[in-house]
Amino acid sequence: MNISSEIKIEVPLVAIPKLSFADANEPKVSSLSIASIRAKKELLESNKLTPKSADHLPEEPFNETDVLLYWNKYAQRLGDKGHKIMESLLLINDPVLYGTSITLELPNEGSKIDFESEKQGLLGYLKGHLHNHNVSIEVIVNETVKPKMAFTAQEKYNRLTEKNPNLELLKKTFDLDL
């Protein structure tokens, strides 16, 4: 017994409209061409350059203690990642707060250039944690500050007597030599 039955299903044909995202005046670009890669890159760049509205960004007040706390946390985070040079640049001097502007004094132009490479990351971190998007960082190069190095015994003695004049009294009292 062989029962063969055919079931016929009729599917109505529906017209599918063609969707075109390109303007009629613009030529079509293959998705695998250099022109499409360039177009995608230009689109990404235009999205990056679009500034966000400043009306919606937080502007909570903060003090120098808050800045120092997050500044040191960021430096510690860089040190943990292995960026010891940047960590030391951030910890050379304590930043000084003037309103919403943070000023950092660095010893030379080379360290300023190194700092500028990490400045945007630090600025984003501070803006987020301080809840204030008006924060700015200014770098001042002060090459006049040079550590005094004492090499000879006389230089070391002179350096110590600058810090503590009673050392001279001690030397005279006990008739000490260098």
Backbone bond lengths (Angstrom), bond angles and torsions (degrees), N, CA, C in turn:
res aa  C-N    CA-C-N  psi(-1)  N-CA   C-N-CA  omega(-1)  CA-C   N-CA-C  phi
1 M - - - 1.412 - - 1.520 109.38 -
2 N 1.218 112.55 114.61 1.446 119.16 -177.25 1.506 108.25 -118.99
3 I 1.293 113.96 110.91 1.456 118.28 -179.50 1.521 107.33 -105.93
4 S 1.233 112.63 116.69 1.460 115.90 176.86 1.506 107.92 -122.01
5 S 1.256 112.24 123.86 1.456 117.59 177.95 1.522 108.76 -133.41
6 E 1.211 113.58 139.76 1.457 118.58 179.67 1.515 109.31 -106.05
7 I 1.301 112.86 133.96 1.457 118.53 176.69 1.514 107.00 -107.41
8 K 1.260 115.57 125.46 1.451 120.18 179.50 1.525 108.50 -107.87
9 I 1.309 113.37 126.26 1.463 119.80 175.93 1.517 107.39 -116.48
10 E 1.269 114.06 127.10 1.455 118.01 178.77 1.526 108.80 -101.53
11 V 1.315 113.45 126.78 1.464 120.19 178.56 1.518 107.42 -106.67
12 P 1.323 115.36 123.11 1.463 116.49 -179.93 1.531 110.33 -70.51
13 L 1.277 116.31 140.88 1.456 121.05 178.35 1.523 109.28 -81.36
14 V 1.297 114.54 129.24 1.457 120.68 179.48 1.519 107.29 -114.79
15 A 1.256 116.46 134.51 1.463 120.35 179.16 1.531 108.77 -79.05
16 I 1.314 115.47 125.16 1.466 121.05 179.38 1.521 107.22 -100.16
17 P 1.326 115.99 120.37 1.474 117.57 -179.05 1.526 110.45 -71.55
18 K 1.322 116.01 146.65 1.454 120.76 176.81 1.526 108.11 -80.43
19 L 1.311 115.28 129.36 1.450 120.21 177.48 1.521 108.39 -99.60
20 S 1.282 116.11 130.85 1.456 120.11 178.53 1.514 107.92 -129.27
21 F 1.335 116.20 123.56 1.457 120.81 -179.60 1.523 111.22 -91.73
22 A 1.289 116.16 -15.56 1.461 119.18 179.91 1.518 108.77 -88.44
23 D 1.305 115.73 149.89 1.457 119.90 176.01 1.521 108.36 -67.55
24 A 1.312 115.51 155.58 1.456 120.14 -179.30 1.529 110.96 -65.94
25 N 1.320 117.11 -27.99 1.459 120.97 -178.27 1.523 112.90 -78.55
26 E 1.327 117.38 -24.42 1.456 121.19 -177.00 1.522 110.22 -84.41
27 P 1.331 116.28 140.15 1.472 117.59 176.91 1.516 110.23 -73.03
28 K 1.324 115.26 151.12 1.459 119.69 179.72 1.522 109.06 -76.01
29 V 1.355 114.99 143.57 1.459 120.87 -178.06 1.517 108.32 -119.31
30 S 1.301 115.71 132.74 1.456 120.65 177.82 1.521 108.97 -66.06
31 S 1.326 116.94 143.38 1.463 119.93 -178.14 1.520 112.14 -72.90
32 L 1.312 117.87 -11.75 1.458 121.05 179.98 1.525 112.49 -106.89
33 S 1.301 116.92 13.42 1.455 119.06 -177.65 1.526 111.00 -96.06
34 I 1.304 114.90 166.17 1.465 120.84 177.25 1.522 110.10 -65.80
35 A 1.324 116.83 -34.60 1.464 120.70 179.35 1.525 111.02 -62.80
36 S 1.338 117.36 -36.83 1.467 119.08 179.44 1.522 110.74 -70.45
37 I 1.317 116.45 -37.04 1.464 119.56 177.53 1.524 109.68 -64.07
38 R 1.338 115.99 -42.36 1.466 120.91 177.90 1.529 110.70 -62.99
39 A 1.340 117.02 -41.30 1.462 121.24 -179.94 1.526 110.90 -64.51
40 K 1.340 116.53 -41.05 1.471 120.08 177.82 1.518 110.77 -64.58
41 K 1.330 116.19 -41.08 1.462 120.61 179.90 1.527 110.87 -64.05
42 E 1.334 116.84 -42.17 1.463 120.77 178.02 1.524 111.09 -64.02
43 L 1.325 116.95 -38.15 1.455 120.82 178.30 1.524 110.90 -64.49
44 L 1.337 117.00 -43.59 1.467 120.68 177.86 1.523 111.07 -63.06
45 E 1.334 117.08 -42.00 1.465 120.94 179.88 1.531 110.61 -64.08
46 S 1.323 116.95 -40.73 1.464 119.15 -179.58 1.527 111.10 -67.32
47 N 1.335 117.12 -31.66 1.465 120.09 177.01 1.517 111.13 -71.05
48 K 1.333 117.70 -34.64 1.457 121.00 179.79 1.522 111.14 -69.89
49 L 1.325 116.74 -35.42 1.455 120.74 -175.61 1.520 113.19 -79.02
50 T 1.309 117.60 -10.43 1.454 120.36 179.86 1.524 109.03 -72.53
51 P 1.338 117.61 111.71 1.466 118.93 -178.24 1.520 111.05 -73.38
52 K 1.302 115.11 146.02 1.455 120.05 176.30 1.528 108.60 -79.40
53 S 1.283 114.83 152.48 1.453 119.54 -179.86 1.523 109.96 -66.59
54 A 1.320 116.21 130.38 1.461 120.88 -177.96 1.532 111.84 -75.31
55 D 1.337 116.44 -9.56 1.459 119.64 -178.43 1.522 112.12 -69.62
56 H 1.317 117.56 -26.23 1.456 121.57 -173.34 1.517 113.86 -99.71
57 L 1.317 117.93 0.23 1.459 120.78 -177.21 1.526 110.14 -88.11
58 P 1.339 117.56 138.86 1.469 120.12 -177.59 1.529 112.54 -70.48
59 E 1.325 114.89 150.20 1.466 122.12 179.14 1.525 109.94 -138.66
60 E 1.326 116.78 55.49 1.466 120.19 -179.46 1.523 109.88 -75.52
61 P 1.328 117.36 146.40 1.470 119.48 177.88 1.530 111.38 -71.47
62 F 1.327 116.19 152.25 1.460 122.24 177.69 1.521 108.32 -147.96
63 N 1.343 115.35 165.37 1.465 119.43 -179.74 1.523 110.28 -122.82
64 E 1.325 115.93 178.80 1.461 120.77 -176.11 1.522 112.11 -66.44
65 T 1.318 117.65 -30.05 1.467 120.96 177.50 1.527 110.62 -63.74
66 D 1.344 116.46 -42.40 1.461 120.73 177.30 1.527 110.84 -61.77
67 V 1.335 116.02 -43.59 1.462 120.94 179.92 1.523 109.84 -60.95
68 L 1.343 117.27 -47.38 1.465 121.07 -179.59 1.523 111.60 -61.75
69 L 1.326 117.22 -40.02 1.458 121.50 179.53 1.526 110.76 -59.88
70 Y 1.333 117.59 -53.26 1.457 120.92 -177.59 1.527 111.95 -73.03
71 W 1.325 117.29 -30.48 1.463 121.89 176.10 1.535 109.48 -61.10
72 N 1.329 115.76 -48.45 1.463 120.44 -179.46 1.524 111.98 -68.50
73 K 1.342 117.56 -35.48 1.462 120.52 176.73 1.524 110.61 -63.86
74 Y 1.331 116.30 -40.61 1.459 120.06 179.28 1.532 110.32 -66.48
75 A 1.332 116.28 -41.04 1.467 120.24 177.56 1.527 110.28 -62.26
76 Q 1.319 116.82 -41.81 1.460 121.21 178.47 1.529 110.57 -62.67
77 R 1.321 116.13 -41.03 1.459 121.05 179.39 1.529 110.58 -63.20
78 L 1.331 116.82 -40.89 1.467 120.03 177.06 1.520 111.10 -64.60
79 G 1.339 116.24 -40.69 1.457 120.33 177.92 1.514 112.10 -62.58
80 D 1.323 116.68 -39.33 1.466 120.91 178.69 1.528 111.69 -65.68
81 K 1.333 116.13 -30.48 1.465 120.33 178.73 1.524 111.98 -81.51
82 G 1.336 116.94 -8.30 1.459 120.09 179.09 1.514 114.54 99.58
83 H 1.318 118.26 5.94 1.463 122.44 178.92 1.525 108.89 -90.86
84 K 1.316 115.96 70.24 1.469 121.57 -173.81 1.525 112.46 -68.44
85 I 1.326 118.02 -33.36 1.468 120.31 -179.65 1.519 109.82 -65.70
86 M 1.329 116.62 -45.88 1.468 119.30 178.80 1.520 110.69 -65.21
87 E 1.304 117.37 -38.05 1.459 120.66 177.98 1.523 109.88 -60.11
88 S 1.325 116.86 -44.75 1.466 119.58 -178.90 1.525 111.40 -68.54
89 L 1.338 118.15 -34.29 1.464 120.33 176.83 1.530 111.07 -63.81
90 L 1.319 116.43 -40.09 1.460 119.90 179.76 1.528 111.88 -69.65
91 L 1.340 116.57 -27.28 1.459 120.11 -176.33 1.525 113.31 -100.25
92 I 1.342 118.78 3.10 1.471 121.11 178.91 1.529 110.20 -58.93
93 N 1.309 115.98 -52.18 1.469 122.23 179.15 1.519 108.33 -132.57
94 D 1.310 115.81 154.04 1.457 119.04 173.33 1.522 108.65 -75.52
95 P 1.324 117.44 137.53 1.468 119.31 177.16 1.528 109.93 -69.80
96 V 1.332 115.00 149.83 1.458 121.38 179.61 1.522 107.71 -111.46
97 L 1.328 116.24 135.41 1.458 121.62 -176.37 1.524 110.30 -102.07
98 Y 1.335 116.26 127.36 1.463 124.01 173.35 1.523 107.15 -124.68
99 G 1.322 117.85 96.57 1.465 121.09 -176.16 1.518 109.57 69.14
100 T 1.334 116.75 -114.35 1.462 120.24 175.23 1.520 111.18 -109.40
101 S 1.319 117.24 7.33 1.459 121.77 178.92 1.526 109.82 -98.34
102 I 1.313 116.23 130.29 1.464 122.29 179.49 1.527 107.15 -105.77
103 T 1.332 116.24 127.94 1.460 121.30 -179.45 1.515 109.32 -111.95
104 L 1.332 115.47 131.25 1.451 122.17 177.98 1.515 108.69 -123.02
105 E 1.325 116.36 131.92 1.461 121.61 179.59 1.525 108.58 -101.31
106 L 1.342 115.92 123.97 1.456 121.98 179.79 1.527 109.71 -116.47
107 P 1.344 117.97 154.25 1.462 120.47 -172.36 1.526 115.83 -78.64
108 N 1.353 120.19 -20.16 1.461 119.53 -178.99 1.528 110.90 -158.17
109 E 1.340 114.72 171.40 1.468 121.34 -177.45 1.531 111.79 -66.44
110 G 1.315 117.44 -34.28 1.468 120.68 179.39 1.519 111.84 -61.78
111 S 1.314 115.95 -43.26 1.466 118.98 178.72 1.525 110.67 -69.53
112 K 1.333 116.95 -30.22 1.466 119.80 176.89 1.530 110.01 -66.09
113 I 1.322 116.56 -42.20 1.469 120.79 179.22 1.532 110.09 -63.18
114 D 1.331 116.76 -43.16 1.466 120.33 177.46 1.520 111.11 -62.38
115 F 1.338 116.17 -40.52 1.462 120.50 -179.32 1.525 110.70 -66.48
116 E 1.334 116.86 -39.88 1.462 120.66 -178.37 1.527 111.49 -60.53
117 S 1.336 117.52 -30.11 1.465 119.80 179.75 1.530 111.84 -67.47
118 E 1.307 117.93 -27.48 1.466 122.31 -178.30 1.525 112.01 -104.70
119 K 1.314 116.98 -2.57 1.465 121.60 -173.04 1.530 112.87 -59.21
120 Q 1.338 117.77 -42.84 1.465 120.12 -177.05 1.526 111.88 -65.56
121 G 1.322 117.01 -38.17 1.461 119.90 177.25 1.522 111.39 -64.53
122 L 1.329 116.22 -43.25 1.461 121.43 178.10 1.516 110.63 -64.59
123 L 1.321 116.47 -42.89 1.465 120.65 -178.97 1.526 110.98 -63.17
124 G 1.318 117.17 -42.56 1.471 120.60 177.44 1.516 111.58 -63.26
125 Y 1.337 116.08 -41.20 1.465 121.28 178.83 1.529 110.52 -62.44
126 L 1.326 116.56 -46.41 1.470 120.03 -179.09 1.524 111.62 -66.90
127 K 1.323 117.19 -41.60 1.468 120.19 179.42 1.524 110.64 -60.84
128 G 1.312 116.35 -41.14 1.456 120.48 -179.30 1.515 112.80 -69.37
129 H 1.334 117.31 -44.44 1.461 120.34 -176.00 1.527 113.35 -80.81
130 L 1.334 117.43 -27.44 1.462 119.98 177.80 1.531 111.19 -88.80
131 H 1.319 116.76 -8.18 1.469 122.71 -179.48 1.519 111.10 56.23
132 N 1.326 115.86 43.38 1.455 121.21 177.92 1.524 108.03 -147.95
133 H 1.325 115.77 118.15 1.464 120.08 -176.81 1.524 112.80 -95.22
134 N 1.322 118.02 14.00 1.456 122.00 173.91 1.521 111.29 -97.39
135 V 1.323 117.87 3.88 1.460 122.47 -177.83 1.525 109.30 -67.50
136 S 1.329 115.60 135.74 1.459 120.83 174.91 1.527 108.39 -136.33
137 I 1.328 116.00 155.99 1.462 121.16 -179.40 1.523 108.44 -121.86
138 E 1.323 115.46 129.24 1.461 121.63 177.10 1.524 108.07 -117.21
139 V 1.326 115.79 135.02 1.460 121.13 -179.00 1.524 108.78 -109.38
140 I 1.319 115.98 128.93 1.461 122.23 177.55 1.523 107.50 -115.09
141 V 1.338 115.72 130.27 1.464 120.45 177.96 1.516 107.68 -97.04
142 N 1.334 115.97 122.87 1.457 122.21 179.43 1.521 107.82 -122.56
143 E 1.338 115.61 92.96 1.464 119.91 -177.03 1.524 112.43 -83.65
144 T 1.326 118.42 -5.19 1.459 120.38 -178.65 1.516 111.91 -77.46
145 V 1.308 117.25 -22.46 1.454 120.25 179.97 1.526 108.45 -80.13
146 K 1.306 116.35 107.85 1.459 121.32 178.80 1.520 107.73 -126.75
147 P 1.301 116.75 133.13 1.461 118.93 -179.96 1.528 110.30 -67.41
148 K 1.307 115.39 139.00 1.455 120.46 178.15 1.521 107.69 -84.82
149 M 1.301 114.54 119.58 1.457 120.08 179.89 1.527 108.75 -101.81
150 A 1.302 116.41 131.46 1.459 121.79 178.54 1.525 108.03 -110.04
151 F 1.336 115.57 121.35 1.458 119.77 -177.26 1.530 112.65 -107.33
152 T 1.309 117.23 -44.89 1.469 119.84 -178.26 1.515 109.72 -87.89
153 A 1.330 115.39 166.61 1.467 120.35 179.73 1.537 110.51 -62.57
154 Q 1.333 117.29 -39.95 1.463 120.71 -179.81 1.534 110.69 -64.99
155 E 1.343 117.42 -42.05 1.462 120.93 178.42 1.525 111.03 -63.99
156 K 1.319 117.11 -40.09 1.466 121.08 178.53 1.522 110.62 -64.81
157 Y 1.355 115.70 -41.16 1.462 119.67 179.04 1.531 110.21 -64.68
158 N 1.334 117.26 -45.06 1.467 120.87 179.28 1.522 110.97 -61.33
159 R 1.310 116.61 -40.64 1.469 121.19 179.14 1.535 110.59 -63.82
160 L 1.323 117.53 -42.30 1.468 120.97 179.68 1.525 111.88 -69.23
161 T 1.340 117.28 -35.46 1.475 118.59 178.41 1.522 111.46 -70.68
162 E 1.352 117.71 -25.69 1.465 120.23 173.37 1.528 109.51 -64.32
163 K 1.309 116.08 -40.49 1.462 120.22 -179.02 1.526 111.95 -75.56
164 N 1.338 116.05 -37.60 1.462 119.64 -177.28 1.532 109.12 -140.56
165 P 1.343 117.01 100.20 1.469 120.59 -178.72 1.532 113.37 -64.41
166 N 1.308 118.53 -18.57 1.469 121.10 179.43 1.529 111.91 -67.49
167 L 1.303 117.57 -14.06 1.463 121.53 177.48 1.533 110.54 -63.98
168 E 1.325 116.03 -36.18 1.474 120.25 177.65 1.526 109.75 -64.41
169 L 1.317 118.14 -41.90 1.462 122.57 177.68 1.524 110.30 -62.07
170 L 1.316 116.61 -41.76 1.462 121.40 178.38 1.532 110.94 -61.99
171 K 1.318 116.10 -42.21 1.463 120.20 179.78 1.512 111.92 -63.96
172 K 1.346 116.89 -42.12 1.472 120.74 -179.73 1.521 111.66 -71.03
173 T 1.315 116.71 -38.71 1.458 121.16 -176.88 1.516 111.26 -62.79
174 F 1.320 116.11 -44.69 1.458 120.00 -176.83 1.520 113.25 -99.74
175 D 1.328 116.63 8.66 1.448 123.51 178.61 1.529 111.01 49.48
176 L 1.361 114.74 58.51 1.460 121.82 -176.50 1.515 111.76 -93.26
177 D 1.314 116.20 150.89 1.459 122.37 174.32 1.540 108.33 -108.97
178 L 1.330 115.21 165.96 1.473 119.89 178.49 1.477 110.64 -79.84
